Amino acid sequence: MDRIVVTGMGLASPLGTGVEPAWKRLVGGASGLRTLPEDVVGELAAKVGGIVPGITEDVEAGFDPDRYITPKDQKKMDRFIQFAMAATEEAVKQAGWMPTDEGERERTATIIASGVGGFPAIAEAVRIGEARGVRRLSPFTIPSFLVNLAAGQVSIRYGFKGPLGAPVTACAASVQAIGDAARLIRSGEADVAICGGAEACIDKVSLGGFAAARALSTGFNETPELASRPFDTARDGFVMGEGAGILVIETLEHALARGATPLAELVGYGTAADAYHMTAGPEDGDGARRAMEAALRQANIPASEVKHLNAHATSTPVGDKGEIAAIGTVFGRDGAIAVSATKSATGHLLGAAGGLEAIFTILALRDQIAPPTRNLDEADPDADGIDIVGKTARPVAIDYAITNGFGFGGVNASALFRRWS
């Protein structure tokens, strides 16, 4: 089986745009959560979100679409596509992969996921249609919100002509994009893949839908930085975030032949279905367990070799409980694996979460540090014996680390990385 390595990473997140500033803020204990504007939340009880800061409010790491996309093209792209473009530019620059050779372009896949896609663009189109008539809609309405247009626009920008795809598997989508991309490489259909996910659906309608399902945090509106509290006994729902996380992956042979520097090795991937409920997983985390075990089998290593886990951990009472059970079953309850829940700082990026958290997992391997779980005041008793990293980042000797992504419909996915040295 071909060895696959990561050679580039890029992100946009509530902690900033750019891998290094966002990572520095995460490890330092910063929060990217804030009170949402009144015109977004209206009468909703949930009023907190993780918005990607703009350049005017964050000079060091704010998102500036003009850096990546012309004003004319910005009108053709919903915000999630713009995030994908920004994260991809950072990733391909780090990887040194912007080929001009036609053969190399044809061997480059683009697999960028989204759980929801351009939902705000759809909602706005409905508003325009009702207020002014559907004949006033832009000709770019449809391509601005289609999920596969994140991958499509990236492919067009860089001339990548290999396989193109867009998993739409809710909050597991980015991890599945990474797994699908690796399969394309191992099947011989591509040498290089741009993979990950993007999301931007902080909109009154999408927030309202999740609020109706009682999935969002409502108890910390006055202190937004405290609202996302995975594994904590006071957790009361997730906080919606936005952003993108993109990786460049390729065979080790290809990377070394062109002089690229591997950042980590992708050694295992697993995915499994709960077949249980459309929005909730089973309390025993059966599907999550099988996804993690499949990743371990592909890597051909025992669970005891894995010393860090970036948990899906969205801060919902039911979801965290199932993941705790799965972690305990797979890795034991002897405190042998350091578990971090980084959504405590970023909120839940839905379909983009797995891409962002894969990057955080790789950086944990690089720097030998497990990032903090903000707001962990009192761990859920169900987590007894599981080593959840608290409010301060912790040095950990890590050779293997795993990241999880789970989603509505009962989809579970895990990606396992090895430190490159």
VOVO-283907 format. One line per 3 residues: for each residue x negated, y negated, z negated of C-alpha. Coordinates in steps of 0.001 Angstrom, whole numbers. Layout:
BEGIN
X/Y/Z; ...
END
This chain:
BEGIN
0/0/0; -1383/-3401/994; -2476/-5595/-1881
-665/-8932/-1870; -2028/-12104/-3407; -697/-15585/-4064
-2784/-18300/-2409; -592/-21392/-2763; 2042/-22828/-5085
4264/-25905/-5035; 7145/-27163/-7116; 9648/-29870/-7901
11219/-29702/-11347; 12786/-31710/-14166; 9252/-31842/-15608
8001/-33545/-12461; 6925/-32791/-8912; 3585/-31055/-8519
2253/-27895/-10129; -387/-29344/-12419; 1566/-32242/-13992
4639/-30070/-14564; 2550/-27310/-16146; 696/-29779/-18368
4008/-31170/-19596; 5481/-27721/-20164; 2521/-26508/-22203
2498/-29795/-24108; 6074/-29242/-25248; 7792/-31880/-23104
11456/-31681/-22119; 12887/-32485/-18706; 16488/-32712/-19931
18557/-35871/-20166; 22077/-37225/-20423; 23719/-37165/-16995
25311/-40279/-15448; 28950/-40883/-16293; 29992/-40760/-12629
28651/-37196/-12473; 30085/-35756/-15679; 33256/-37820/-16026
35558/-36226/-18579; 33541/-32988/-18780; 32432/-31864/-22226
28996/-30858/-20875; 26926/-33991/-20285; 23305/-32804/-20154
21169/-31797/-17164; 17661/-31387/-15849; 17274/-33893/-13025
14054/-34092/-11002; 12695/-37552/-11869; 12212/-40030/-9044
9000/-41881/-8288; 10322/-45151/-9724; 10753/-43621/-13184
7785/-41243/-13105; 4813/-42782/-11333; 2572/-39789/-12013
4859/-36981/-10863; 8131/-38417/-9610; 9808/-37063/-6495
9418/-39352/-3487; 11173/-37933/-410; 9440/-40494/1800
6159/-38660/1170; 7472/-35555/2888; 10383/-36490/5141
11160/-39449/7380; 14212/-41525/6410; 15892/-40344/9607
15382/-36674/8751; 16431/-37192/5135; 19945/-37866/6417
19987/-34350/7871; 19009/-32592/4647; 20777/-32099/1359
18659/-32624/-1742; 17844/-28922/-2187; 16265/-28837/1271
14212/-31925/460; 12903/-30214/-2670; 11968/-27156/-602
10060/-29353/1841; 8118/-31055/-960; 7238/-27813/-2741
6244/-26115/509; 3906/-28951/1454; 2070/-28611/-1836
1908/-24818/-1504; 632/-24638/2069; -1957/-27334/1392
-3315/-25395/-1567; -3309/-22198/480; -4892/-23940/3452
-2233/-22370/5660; -961/-24675/8408; -1861/-22586/11446
-1915/-23925/14974; -2613/-20558/16589; 582/-19132/18064
-186/-15606/16930; -713/-16712/13330; 2534/-18675/13387
4401/-15630/14653; 3002/-13612/11738; 4196/-16087/9079
7540/-15394/7409; 9706/-18002/5677; 11987/-16654/2932
13503/-19434/803; 16468/-18710/-1431; 19207/-20755/-3037
21979/-19655/-5316; 24433/-22340/-4254; 22878/-24361/-1436
24190/-27791/-580; 27241/-27738/-2806; 27157/-31517/-3426
27100/-32080/340; 30152/-29866/712; 31959/-31697/-2087
31086/-35067/-558; 32314/-33921/2863; 35645/-32985/1291
35861/-36407/-369; 35114/-38190/2909; 37606/-36046/4774
40354/-36797/2275; 39595/-40516/2008; 38677/-41411/5586
39600/-38426/7726; 37512/-35501/8919; 36588/-37325/12131
34325/-39520/10008; 32102/-36617/8993; 28460/-36674/10055
27317/-34264/12781; 24696/-33152/10255; 27296/-32119/7668
27047/-28376/8290; 23253/-28034/8699; 22703/-30249/5667
24254/-27725/3290; 23690/-24261/4788; 21515/-22203/2450
19208/-20922/5196; 18386/-24452/6340; 15787/-24790/3576
13844/-21981/5223; 14875/-23246/8649; 13595/-26780/8111
10318/-25481/6668; 9919/-23153/9645; 10574/-26009/12063
8185/-28384/10280; 5228/-26000/10340; 6047/-23873/13363
6334/-20637/11380; 7878/-18151/13825; 7918/-14931/11830
10915/-13483/9975; 13189/-16092/8387; 15611/-15442/5557
17490/-16878/2606; 18638/-14620/-238; 21807/-15983/-1853
21921/-13819/-4954; 22826/-16423/-7555; 20161/-16917/-10215
18064/-13941/-9100; 17682/-15350/-5595; 14127/-16715/-5829
12699/-13558/-7365; 14399/-11555/-4631; 12933/-13932/-2032
9460/-13141/-3361; 10217/-9418/-3335; 11725/-9536/157
8713/-11471/1438; 6331/-8897/-7; 8293/-6111/1684
8030/-7888/5038; 4278/-8090/4624; 3925/-4461/3542
6131/-3308/6427; 3753/-4958/8874; 6214/-7616/10056
4158/-10521/8689; 703/-11296/7336; 1714/-14382/5346
4990/-15491/3776; 6309/-18747/2384; 8739/-17700/-341
10653/-18913/-3368; 13758/-21020/-3796; 15356/-24445/-4031
18479/-25779/-5719; 20217/-29121/-6274; 23835/-28830/-7335
24193/-31221/-10260; 27559/-32431/-9045; 30902/-33036/-10733
32539/-30088/-8972; 29797/-27516/-9601; 29411/-28670/-13196
33171/-28495/-13579; 33248/-24933/-12300; 30588/-23746/-14724
32260/-25705/-17523; 35550/-23965/-16784; 33725/-20664/-17233
32444/-21976/-20587; 28878/-21391/-19437; 27427/-24864/-20142
26070/-26303/-23369; 28392/-28893/-24905; 27126/-29255/-28459
24020/-31377/-27933; 25168/-34269/-25742; 23654/-36845/-28103
20299/-35034/-28166; 19876/-33635/-24637; 16338/-32397/-25233
17771/-29958/-27803; 20535/-28542/-25605; 18700/-25652/-23937
17732/-23227/-26699; 17173/-19696/-25388; 17188/-16936/-27993
18111/-19411/-30745; 21099/-18679/-32965; 22574/-22123/-32163
22542/-21671/-28374; 25887/-22545/-26817; 25388/-22359/-23055
22949/-23251/-20318; 21863/-26667/-19062; 21891/-27070/-15291
18623/-28105/-13676; 17408/-28670/-10131; 14210/-28340/-8137
12174/-25845/-6124; 9368/-23345/-6561; 7483/-22070/-3510
4652/-19540/-3176; 2385/-18630/-285; 1668/-14896/-383
-420/-12770/1966; -2413/-9569/2103; -5658/-9654/183
-7493/-8666/3348; -5994/-11593/5256; -6727/-14057/2461
-10365/-13038/2090; -10920/-12956/5846; -9928/-16599/6158
-11747/-17701/3012; -8674/-18393/882; -8842/-18262/-2916
-6343/-15877/-4542; -4515/-17309/-7557; -2953/-14040/-8713
-1971/-10661/-7330; 1664/-9628/-6898; 1487/-6016/-8028
5106/-5080/-8659; 8685/-5942/-7819; 11949/-4364/-8861
15628/-5094/-8411; 18784/-3396/-9673; 22521/-3976/-10026
24596/-3868/-13198; 27832/-2744/-11486; 29533/-4102/-14582
31132/-7573/-14384; 31086/-10512/-11980; 29588/-13049/-14413
28322/-11159/-17472; 25755/-8427/-17846; 26102/-5460/-20197
24979/-5958/-23784; 22347/-3251/-23409; 20778/-5053/-20411
20783/-1857/-18354; 20269/-3513/-14955; 17571/-5809/-16302
15809/-2810/-17815; 15847/-916/-14534; 14530/-3929/-12600
11577/-4320/-14971; 10883/-586/-14939; 10930/-573/-11127
8347/-3375/-11064; 6147/-1410/-13470; 6459/1725/-11310
5439/-150/-8194; 2426/-1571/-10021; 1670/1907/-11415
920/586/-14891; 2423/1328/-18311; 4523/-1318/-20040
1806/-1665/-22677; -468/-3355/-20119; 1898/-6330/-19762
1141/-8999/-22357; 3372/-11876/-21247; 6972/-12149/-20071
8684/-15257/-18742; 12273/-14476/-19646; 15342/-15343/-17612
16823/-16534/-20931; 19361/-19151/-19881; 20539/-20020/-23414
23948/-18377/-23103; 25058/-16200/-26027; 25864/-13160/-23878
23067/-13389/-21300; 20224/-13739/-23769; 21565/-10812/-25794
21368/-8436/-22827; 17850/-9505/-21911; 16688/-9087/-25505
17999/-5521/-25444; 16267/-4784/-22136; 12947/-6234/-23318
13129/-4156/-26468; 13823/-985/-24503; 11049/-1500/-21939
8301/-3104/-24018; 9199/-2060/-27544; 9707/-4090/-30669
6194/-4117/-32061; 5369/-7672/-30968; 2998/-6468/-28249
4261/-8833/-25518; 4488/-12620/-25806; 7880/-13764/-24490
8395/-17357/-23299; 11680/-18968/-22256; 10730/-21991/-20161
14314/-22943/-19345; 14206/-24528/-22789; 12221/-27334/-21119
13564/-27360/-17562; 17144/-26204/-17879; 18424/-23537/-15505
17544/-24152/-11855; 19948/-21389/-10762; 18666/-19986/-7461
15381/-21889/-7756; 14620/-20699/-11285; 12716/-17599/-10230
10363/-19485/-7928; 9556/-22084/-10561; 9105/-19482/-13280
6922/-17276/-11078; 4587/-20265/-10840; 4657/-20726/-14605
3876/-17010/-14992; 875/-17259/-12660; -392/-20318/-14515
-50/-18443/-17809; -2337/-15786/-16329; -4787/-18400/-15070
-5016/-20339/-18310; -4469/-17404/-20685; -1703/-19219/-22500
1968/-18469/-23131; 4090/-21629/-22804; 6424/-22673/-25610
10084/-21921/-26113; 11439/-25298/-27117; 14192/-25501/-29725
13590/-22060/-31180; 14552/-22929/-34737; 15996/-19563/-35728
15606/-16573/-33442; 18627/-14382/-32792; 18540/-11424/-35216
18903/-9162/-32180; 15359/-10211/-31215; 13856/-8678/-34342
10444/-7206/-33521; 10146/-9126/-30228; 7402/-11765/-30158
9121/-14891/-28833; 6645/-17741/-28487; 7933/-20656/-30544
7730/-24405/-30091; 3966/-24473/-29521; 2081/-22882/-26627
-109/-19995/-27707; -3401/-18598/-26360; -2886/-14992/-25272
-5189/-12536/-23508; -3142/-11661/-20419; -4049/-9425/-17482
-479/-8659/-16399; 2622/-10845/-16717; 6216/-10368/-15577
9044/-12781/-14798; 12769/-12046/-14644; 15733/-13423/-12725
19331/-12285/-13219; 22514/-13535/-11577; 26281/-13426/-11213
27491/-10313/-9487; 25198/-8185/-11622; 21941/-8745/-9721
18629/-8334/-11550; 15091/-8833/-10261; 11607/-8803/-11758
8202/-9733/-10320; 4957/-8551/-11904; 1647/-10370/-11415
-1969/-9562/-12247; -4590/-12077/-13212; -7105/-12811/-10480
-10704/-12962/-11592
END
